[in-house]
Amino acid sequence: MEEIIFPNQIRMIRRTRGKTMKEIASVLNVSLSAISKIEKGYRRIDEKQLAQIAQFLDCPKESIFVVEQTSQP
């Protein structure tokens, strides 16, 4: 499976849903350190993990991505 690394909004979404890093780590079967790195965009996740995160946070996968605004002249 292809790995995905990206600036993301996982931490913000997780917090607004009242979820903990421990809960999401349990869902993905990874360490708290790994979740911290994922949330900061330093650690790669695969498509399956992205789907698991989106399902756990009850949000579409697309809402996890950070969309940078294009600068206007």
Helices and strands as residue ranges (DSSP letters): E 3-4, H 10-16, H 21-28, H 32-40, E 45-46, H 47-57, G 61-64
